[in-house]
Amino acid sequence: MKKLIEKYIPLVYGHYYNLLSLVVPQKTAEKAFHLFCTVRKGKVLPHQKDYLNNCKHELLDVEGYQIQTYNWPGNKGTVLLIHGWESNSFRWRNLIAELEKDNFNILAFDAPGHGYSSGKHLHVPLYSEILQNLIERYRPGYLVAHSVGGMTVLYNEHINKSKDVSKIVTVASPSEFFEIMEHFQNILRFNDRTMRALDQYVFNRFGFYIREFSTSEFVKGNTKKGLLLHDKLDKVTPYHASVKVQANWKKSKLISTEGLGHSLHQDEINYQIIDFLKS
């Protein structure tokens, strides 16, 4: 019964929005985008509390959100870790353990609606604003990001060109916003009218249409050194996303795996990241 409910609730939402778009298309688009950005998972779970509580750093007021930061102090360069959708800073625990061995100064933070940070919604432009504030505050030399965090980092670099950052690592990150929105459309069965209204809403709010948001295009002017890691069988974000980004990013390298999944927590991945940061 639960699976049936979970299957049909999105269809009910979609049918409602498709009907509503006949009358108030932009109000419908606003509601649809609000649904798209709603965070349902990612808060700190019981088994994550001790680890994160021991490493809490500053609680910052950024763009009206209370953003929880974490620090594992070290004397080498500063690494800022950026997690993905419906996750939190606990996801970096394996990489952090290896970074500590090399005495890096490690920083992480929970995105709005995630971990210990406030909020209920997240989208890449908002994530970028939070990220840029922390870059200006902590001046990291290295950024390491997973999934949507990687999309955020490359978008942020495109619009801000952070002077202190010299190396960027993305792990299993998407590239094309339209692919994400097509997946959203397929789940809720939005019709073309609703999607056109949503596309116009995105443009009115952020200044770009859905198909114009492409990190594979954004990186064409990126002069930083980059490392991309992606599994060929990733079921969450398509492998071809990193292939497209790497093809347009002159100073980047793509490391492909097969069968390691989307999270890429494995030691072999962490060693590759650390070797890149140290080189």
C-alpha positions as CSV (number, residue, x, y, z in Angstrom):
1,M,0.0,0.0,0.0
2,K,2.8,2.4,0.9
3,K,4.5,1.8,-2.4
4,L,1.3,2.5,-4.3
5,I,0.7,5.7,-2.4
6,E,4.3,6.8,-3.2
7,K,3.8,6.0,-6.8
8,Y,0.6,7.8,-7.4
9,I,1.0,10.9,-5.2
10,P,3.4,12.5,-7.8
11,L,0.9,11.8,-10.5
12,V,-1.8,13.6,-8.5
13,Y,0.5,16.6,-8.0
14,G,1.3,16.6,-11.7
15,H,-2.4,16.4,-12.8
16,Y,-3.2,19.3,-10.4
17,Y,-0.4,21.5,-11.8
18,N,-1.3,20.7,-15.4
19,L,-4.9,21.8,-14.8
20,L,-3.9,24.9,-12.7
21,S,-1.5,26.0,-15.5
22,L,-4.6,26.6,-17.7
23,V,-5.7,29.4,-15.4
24,V,-2.6,30.8,-13.7
25,P,0.6,29.5,-15.4
26,Q,3.1,31.6,-13.5
27,K,1.6,30.8,-10.2
28,T,1.6,27.2,-11.1
29,A,5.3,27.4,-12.1
30,E,6.1,29.0,-8.8
31,K,4.4,26.2,-6.9
32,A,6.1,23.6,-9.1
33,F,9.6,25.1,-8.5
34,H,8.9,25.3,-4.8
35,L,8.1,21.6,-4.9
36,F,11.2,20.9,-6.9
37,C,13.4,22.7,-4.3
38,T,11.9,21.1,-1.2
39,V,14.4,19.1,0.8
40,R,13.0,15.9,2.3
41,K,16.1,14.2,3.6
42,G,19.6,15.2,4.7
43,K,19.1,16.3,8.3
44,V,21.5,14.8,10.9
45,L,20.7,11.2,11.7
46,P,21.3,9.7,15.2
47,H,24.4,7.8,14.1
48,Q,25.9,11.0,12.6
49,K,25.5,13.3,15.6
50,D,28.6,12.4,17.7
51,Y,30.9,12.8,14.7
52,L,29.5,16.2,13.6
53,N,29.0,17.6,17.0
54,N,32.7,17.1,17.8
55,C,33.7,19.1,14.8
56,K,31.3,22.0,14.9
57,H,32.9,25.3,14.0
58,E,30.9,28.6,13.4
59,L,27.2,28.9,13.0
60,L,26.9,31.7,10.4
61,D,24.1,33.9,9.3
62,V,24.3,33.8,5.5
63,E,21.6,35.1,3.2
64,G,19.1,34.8,6.0
65,Y,20.0,31.1,6.8
66,Q,21.8,29.7,9.8
67,I,24.6,27.8,8.2
68,Q,26.5,25.2,10.3
69,T,30.2,24.9,9.5
70,Y,32.8,22.3,10.6
71,N,36.5,22.4,11.0
72,W,39.2,19.8,11.2
73,P,42.3,22.0,11.8
74,G,45.6,21.5,9.9
75,N,48.7,23.4,8.9
76,K,48.5,22.8,5.1
77,G,46.2,24.3,2.5
78,T,42.6,24.8,3.3
79,V,40.1,22.4,1.7
80,L,36.4,23.3,1.6
81,L,34.0,20.3,1.1
82,I,30.6,20.8,-0.5
83,H,28.1,18.0,-0.2
84,G,25.2,17.0,-2.5
85,W,21.4,16.9,-2.5
86,E,19.7,15.5,0.6
87,S,23.1,14.8,2.3
88,N,25.2,16.7,4.9
89,S,28.8,17.0,5.9
90,F,28.9,13.6,7.5
91,R,29.2,12.1,3.9
92,W,32.9,13.3,3.9
93,R,34.0,11.3,6.9
94,N,36.2,8.9,4.9
95,L,37.9,11.6,2.9
96,I,38.4,13.7,6.0
97,A,40.2,10.9,7.7
98,E,42.7,10.7,4.8
99,L,43.1,14.5,4.5
100,E,43.9,14.7,8.2
101,K,46.8,12.3,7.7
102,D,48.3,14.9,5.4
103,N,47.6,17.7,7.8
104,F,45.2,19.7,5.5
105,N,43.0,22.3,7.1
106,I,39.6,21.0,6.4
107,L,36.3,22.9,6.3
108,A,32.8,21.7,5.5
109,F,29.3,23.1,5.9
110,D,25.7,22.0,5.7
111,A,23.6,23.5,2.9
112,P,20.3,25.2,3.6
113,G,17.7,22.5,4.6
114,H,20.5,20.0,5.3
115,G,22.4,18.8,8.3
116,Y,22.2,21.3,11.2
117,S,21.6,24.3,8.9
118,S,18.2,26.0,8.7
119,G,15.8,26.1,5.8
120,K,13.5,23.8,3.9
121,H,14.5,24.5,0.2
122,L,17.6,24.5,-1.9
123,H,18.5,25.3,-5.5
124,V,21.9,25.8,-7.2
125,P,21.8,29.7,-7.3
126,L,21.1,29.8,-3.5
127,Y,23.8,27.1,-2.8
128,S,26.2,29.2,-4.9
129,E,25.5,32.4,-2.8
130,I,26.2,30.4,0.4
131,L,29.3,28.9,-1.1
132,Q,30.7,32.2,-2.3
133,N,30.2,33.8,1.2
134,L,32.2,31.0,2.8
135,I,34.9,31.2,0.1
136,E,35.3,34.9,0.9
137,R,35.3,34.2,4.6
138,Y,37.7,31.2,4.7
139,R,39.7,31.7,1.4
140,P,40.2,28.0,0.7
141,G,42.7,26.9,-1.9
142,Y,40.8,23.7,-2.8
143,L,37.2,22.9,-3.4
144,V,35.9,19.3,-3.3
145,A,32.3,18.7,-4.1
146,H,29.9,15.8,-4.6
147,S,26.9,15.6,-7.0
148,V,24.8,18.8,-7.0
149,G,27.6,20.4,-4.9
150,G,29.9,20.0,-7.9
151,M,27.3,21.6,-10.2
152,T,27.2,24.5,-7.7
153,V,30.9,24.9,-7.5
154,L,31.3,25.1,-11.3
155,Y,28.4,27.5,-11.6
156,N,29.9,29.6,-8.8
157,E,33.3,29.7,-10.4
158,H,31.7,30.8,-13.7
159,I,30.1,33.8,-12.1
160,N,32.6,34.7,-9.4
161,K,36.0,33.4,-10.5
162,S,37.3,33.0,-6.9
163,K,40.9,34.2,-6.7
164,D,42.1,32.1,-3.9
165,V,40.8,28.8,-5.3
166,S,43.5,27.0,-7.4
167,K,42.0,23.4,-7.7
168,I,38.5,22.0,-8.0
169,V,37.4,18.4,-7.6
170,T,33.9,17.3,-8.6
171,V,32.6,13.8,-7.7
172,A,29.7,12.3,-9.6
173,S,28.3,15.7,-10.6
174,P,25.5,16.5,-13.1
175,S,26.1,19.0,-15.8
176,E,22.8,19.9,-17.6
177,F,20.0,21.4,-15.7
178,F,17.5,20.4,-18.4
179,E,18.3,16.7,-17.7
180,I,17.4,17.2,-14.1
181,M,14.2,19.0,-15.0
182,E,13.2,16.3,-17.6
183,H,13.5,13.8,-14.8
184,F,11.3,16.0,-12.6
185,Q,8.8,16.3,-15.5
186,N,8.7,12.5,-16.0
187,I,8.0,11.8,-12.4
188,L,5.1,14.2,-12.1
189,R,3.9,13.9,-15.8
190,F,3.9,17.6,-16.4
191,N,2.7,18.6,-19.8
192,D,4.5,20.9,-22.1
193,R,2.4,23.9,-21.1
194,T,3.4,23.5,-17.5
195,M,7.1,23.1,-18.4
196,R,7.0,26.2,-20.6
197,A,5.6,28.2,-17.7
198,L,8.3,26.7,-15.4
199,D,11.0,27.6,-17.9
200,Q,9.7,31.2,-18.0
201,Y,9.6,31.3,-14.2
202,V,13.2,30.2,-14.0
203,F,14.2,32.9,-16.4
204,N,12.3,35.6,-14.6
205,R,13.8,34.7,-11.3
206,F,17.4,33.8,-12.2
207,G,18.1,35.3,-15.6
208,F,18.6,32.1,-17.5
209,Y,16.4,29.5,-19.2
210,I,16.6,25.9,-18.1
211,R,18.6,24.8,-21.2
212,E,21.0,27.7,-20.7
213,F,22.3,26.3,-17.4
214,S,25.1,24.0,-18.4
215,T,28.3,23.5,-16.4
216,S,29.8,21.9,-19.5
217,E,29.4,25.4,-21.1
218,F,30.4,27.3,-17.9
219,V,33.8,25.6,-17.7
220,K,35.0,26.8,-21.1
221,G,36.5,29.8,-19.4
222,N,37.7,28.0,-16.3
223,T,41.4,28.4,-15.8
224,K,41.7,26.4,-12.5
225,K,43.1,22.9,-12.4
226,G,40.3,20.3,-12.2
227,L,39.7,16.7,-11.3
228,L,36.5,14.9,-12.1
229,L,35.6,11.5,-10.8
230,H,32.5,9.6,-12.1
231,D,31.3,6.0,-12.2
232,K,30.2,4.8,-15.7
233,L,27.3,3.0,-14.1
234,D,26.1,5.9,-11.9
235,K,22.3,5.5,-11.6
236,V,21.8,9.0,-10.1
237,T,23.8,11.4,-12.2
238,P,24.8,10.4,-15.8
239,Y,28.4,9.6,-16.5
240,H,28.3,11.6,-19.8
241,A,27.9,14.7,-17.7
242,S,31.5,14.6,-16.5
243,V,32.6,13.6,-20.0
244,K,31.1,16.7,-21.4
245,V,32.5,18.9,-18.7
246,Q,36.0,17.5,-19.0
247,A,36.0,18.0,-22.8
248,N,35.4,21.7,-22.3
249,W,37.7,22.3,-19.3
250,K,41.2,22.6,-20.5
251,K,43.0,22.0,-17.3
252,S,40.9,19.1,-16.1
253,K,41.3,15.4,-15.9
254,L,38.5,12.7,-15.7
255,I,38.9,9.5,-13.7
256,S,36.3,6.9,-14.6
257,T,35.3,4.0,-12.4
258,E,32.9,1.1,-13.0
259,G,30.7,-0.3,-10.3
260,L,31.6,2.0,-7.4
261,G,28.2,3.8,-7.4
262,H,27.2,7.4,-7.0
263,S,28.6,8.2,-3.5
264,L,32.2,7.2,-4.3
265,H,33.3,6.9,-0.7
266,Q,36.0,4.3,-1.5
267,D,39.6,4.6,-0.4
268,E,40.8,4.5,-4.1
269,I,38.7,7.6,-4.8
270,N,40.0,9.5,-1.7
271,Y,43.6,8.7,-2.6
272,Q,43.1,10.1,-6.1
273,I,41.6,13.3,-4.7
274,I,44.5,13.7,-2.2
275,D,47.2,13.0,-4.8
276,F,45.6,15.7,-7.0
277,L,45.5,18.2,-4.2
278,K,49.2,17.5,-3.3
279,S,50.5,17.6,-6.9
